[in-house]
């Protein structure tokens, strides 16, 4: 349960204070951490000691101690030397590792609870009963963040984020798959959506130095009860997907800013194909040349303003009008008319959504 790194760091710290070498061996005879070389030579004496009824014993000039996890032998710890001082340091080290086991078990229990909560694997009554046992507040404001990145095998990214939020008992950092890290953050009464975006920027800045990473951060809406945390998670998950389709230039996306993209994302593909066929007949927005698409997008960016669009495209107003007239002839849609512009904009978004869904099938 406890990583070898944590065990090594613990006994290194104790050696730095006491100048006494320590070693931790598991019940299978594997050296997990040691402050001296050639620790393998103590594996056999450790196995002999583990099979004995004693909780501590001097063997081969070393003090051996058993570390239990709820009456189950978890580790054998040895302190090099057989003096009373060595015995006392060994007892302290055993006590420290015992406390680490308790702390990590509590974190694991909470982590397991949060995962099941996010995935809707708990009955309503179980949510409140388990939250009470784990001393987790049930009626506070929370929001769920999803950080998607290419995590390495060491899991350094998870620990990096835990370094900011995991140390606080009221925030939870976990993962339900290999691609993403989830932060369930508790909020004060004064925190708003602007503050949520600032938090997302703090997380993003943790990985800004790694230019090769493609990082996306999404977050759901604020919920007031623990039973609704799964809803915020689902919203963040949708925001992550919709953001990749319609807001690919953004690293941070909020569920509350998805707009019409949220509706399009929930449409079945057959209905999308039917809509495109009705609007463009046998054509598709993808069939337009680059110049036409650039003109259309710039026209939308400028809220259907002909003068401003022609200025930004560095073309004469009449040239823009000619392009819009040409588009109208081929599609029967006049982008200068609000209703036609809305129809065309939605069609572009639907095509983008269909392409994204097709890419997932390959």
Order of alpha helices (4+ residues) and beta strands (2+ residues): alpha-beta-beta-alpha-beta-beta-beta-alpha-alpha-beta-alpha-beta-beta-alpha-beta-alpha-beta-alpha-alpha-alpha-alpha-alpha-alpha
